[in-house]
Amino acid sequence: MLTIALETSTDLGSVAVGYGDRLVSESTLAVRAKHSETVLPEVARLLEGAGVEPGQVERVVVGAGPGSFTGVRIAAALAKGWCHARRVPLYAYSSLRSLAASTGMLRVCALFDARRGEVYAEAYDGDPLAVPIFGPVVGPLDEILGRLLPVTNWSFVGEGAERNREAIESAGGRVLAPHLGVPRAAALLWLAHHDPTGEVKDVSMWEPCYVRASGAERQALRGG
């Protein structure tokens, strides 16, 4: 099944094309609000390089967040628009889950920086195709570490882990290499091939997993 995957939940995003879980091509790109228009042309470039037409795409897979509100919205909007226009199914998976799946580790906690002294977190004790032991959640790092005792048994990955490396290592945890800390669209291809539960039943009603309200939404609530 020819599939395109979109992952833009962090500052460095990626798009991929594949058949099933077999990766054909993948590229990375900076994710910024003013650069959102570059994502779809990049998909077109990858499809052209693979020698296929957009109309041959049979499925779209998207990283559903949490992460950057701007980034998550970019992928969600593009994926929903594509699926609506071309009437193909949409699959969605936690961006933290795709990050955990990319590591090949059996006991791993994926972390994104949530700012304001907090992290987005999702932890897997075993197969990343299984239900996480918790997440996605948002909270202070100490609170997350407290749910993973003993921390010495765990590996941590992602920009949130890298930015909190000293605290994690002081607690006895292992922070994986930075190059493993970027969620990849290729991992979404793998998840969609092996876990059909990610299929979105109603594309028009689906929304990504932000975990918490955006800054603008929080300000609006306070103003109300």
C-alpha positions in Angstrom: 0.0 0.0 0.0 1.6 3.3 -1.1 1.7 5.6 1.9 2.8 9.1 2.6 3.7 10.1 6.2 4.0 13.5 7.8 5.7 14.3 11.0 6.0 18.0 12.0 5.5 18.0 15.8 9.0 19.4 16.5 11.3 22.1 14.9 12.8 19.4 12.6 10.1 17.6 10.7 10.1 14.9 8.1 8.1 13.5 5.3 8.3 9.9 3.9 7.0 7.7 1.1 6.8 4.0 1.4 5.1 0.8 0.5 3.8 -0.8 3.7 6.6 -0.5 6.1 9.2 -0.4 3.4 10.7 3.1 3.2 11.2 4.4 -0.4 12.3 7.9 0.5 12.4 10.3 3.4 13.5 13.9 3.9 13.8 16.3 6.8 12.9 20.0 6.9 12.7 22.9 9.2 9.1 23.4 10.6 8.1 27.1 10.9 4.7 28.8 10.6 6.0 30.8 7.6 7.4 27.6 6.0 4.3 25.5 6.3 3.9 25.7 2.5 7.1 23.8 2.0 5.8 20.5 3.4 3.4 19.6 0.6 5.9 20.5 -2.2 8.4 18.2 -0.4 5.8 15.4 -0.5 5.3 16.0 -4.2 9.1 15.9 -4.8 9.4 12.6 -3.0 6.6 11.1 -4.9 8.1 12.2 -8.2 11.4 10.8 -7.1 9.7 7.5 -6.4 8.1 7.5 -9.9 4.5 7.6 -8.6 1.6 10.1 -9.0 -0.2 11.7 -6.1 -3.4 9.9 -7.2 -1.7 6.5 -6.5 -1.3 7.3 -2.8 -3.5 4.8 -0.9 -3.1 6.1 2.7 -1.8 9.0 4.7 -0.1 8.7 8.1 0.4 11.6 10.4 2.1 12.3 13.7 -0.7 13.4 15.9 1.3 15.3 18.5 1.8 16.4 21.2 4.6 18.9 20.4 4.8 22.4 18.8 1.2 23.6 18.3 2.2 25.2 15.0 3.9 22.0 13.8 1.2 19.7 14.9 -1.4 21.8 13.1 0.6 21.9 9.9 0.7 18.1 9.6 -2.9 17.6 10.7 -4.3 20.2 8.2 -2.3 18.8 5.3 -3.2 15.2 6.1 -7.0 15.9 6.6 -7.1 18.0 3.4 -5.3 15.3 1.3 -7.6 12.5 2.7 -10.7 14.5 2.1 -9.8 15.6 -1.4 -8.6 12.1 -2.5 -10.8 9.9 -0.4 -8.1 7.8 1.1 -7.8 6.7 4.8 -6.0 8.6 7.4 -3.9 6.9 10.2 -2.7 8.9 13.2 -0.2 8.0 15.9 1.3 9.8 18.9 4.5 11.6 17.8 6.1 10.4 21.0 5.2 6.9 20.1 6.9 7.2 16.7 10.0 8.5 18.5 10.0 5.6 20.9 9.6 3.1 18.0 12.6 4.6 16.2 15.0 3.8 19.0 14.6 0.1 19.0 14.7 0.2 22.8 12.3 -1.9 24.9 12.1 0.4 27.9 12.1 3.9 26.7 10.5 7.2 27.7 10.1 9.8 24.9 10.2 13.4 25.9 9.5 16.7 24.0 10.1 20.1 25.5 6.8 21.6 26.5 8.3 24.9 27.8 7.5 26.5 31.1 9.6 23.9 32.9 7.6 21.0 31.6 7.9 18.1 29.2 5.5 16.0 27.1 6.1 12.4 27.9 5.1 8.9 26.9 6.7 5.7 28.2 6.9 2.1 26.9 8.0 -0.9 28.9 8.3 -3.3 26.0 6.9 -3.3 22.5 6.0 0.2 21.2 3.1 -1.5 19.5 1.6 -2.1 22.9 -0.3 0.4 25.1 2.1 2.8 26.8 2.4 2.6 30.6 1.5 6.2 30.5 1.1 9.1 28.1 1.0 11.2 26.3 1.1 13.5 29.4 2.6 16.9 30.2 4.2 17.9 33.5 7.5 18.7 35.3 10.4 16.4 34.7 10.6 15.4 38.3 7.0 14.2 38.2 7.7 12.1 35.1 10.8 10.6 36.6 8.8 9.8 39.7 6.5 7.5 37.6 9.5 5.5 36.3 11.2 4.4 39.5 13.9 3.1 39.5 15.0 5.5 36.8 18.2 3.4 36.2 16.0 1.0 34.3 15.0 3.5 31.7 16.4 5.2 28.5 15.2 8.7 27.6 15.0 10.1 24.1 13.9 13.3 22.4 14.6 17.0 22.6 13.1 17.1 26.1 15.6 14.5 27.2 18.5 16.3 25.6 17.6 19.6 27.3 17.3 17.9 30.6 20.2 15.5 30.2 22.0 16.6 33.5 18.9 16.0 35.6 18.0 12.7 34.0 21.6 11.3 34.3 21.8 12.6 37.9 18.7 10.5 38.6 20.4 7.4 37.0 18.6 7.5 33.7 20.3 7.1 30.3 19.8 9.7 27.6 20.1 8.3 24.1 22.1 10.0 21.4 20.7 13.3 19.9 20.4 11.8 16.4 17.8 9.4 17.8 15.8 12.2 19.3 13.9 13.4 16.2 10.5 11.8 15.5 10.7 10.3 12.0 8.0 9.9 9.4 9.5 6.6 8.5 8.5 5.3 12.0 4.9 6.3 11.2 5.0 4.1 8.1 6.1 1.2 10.3 3.4 1.9 12.9 0.7 2.1 10.3 1.7 -1.2 8.7 1.8 -3.1 12.0 -0.9 -1.4 14.0 -4.2 -0.9 12.2 -5.8 0.6 15.3 -4.4 4.0 14.2 -7.0 4.3 11.5 -9.1 7.4 11.9 -12.8 6.5 11.6 -14.1 10.1 10.9 -11.5 12.2 9.2 -13.6 15.4 9.3 -14.0 15.2 13.0 -10.5 14.1 13.9 -8.2 16.5 15.8 -4.6 15.9 16.9 -3.5 15.3 20.5 -2.3 18.7 21.9 -2.5 17.4 25.5 -2.8 21.0 26.8 -4.3 24.2 25.5 -2.3 26.6 23.4 -1.0 29.8 24.8 -3.6 31.8 22.9 -6.4 29.5 24.2 -5.1 29.8 27.8 -5.0 33.6 27.5 -8.6 33.6 26.1 -9.8 31.5 29.1 -8.1 33.8 31.6 -9.6 36.8 29.8 -13.0 35.2 30.0 
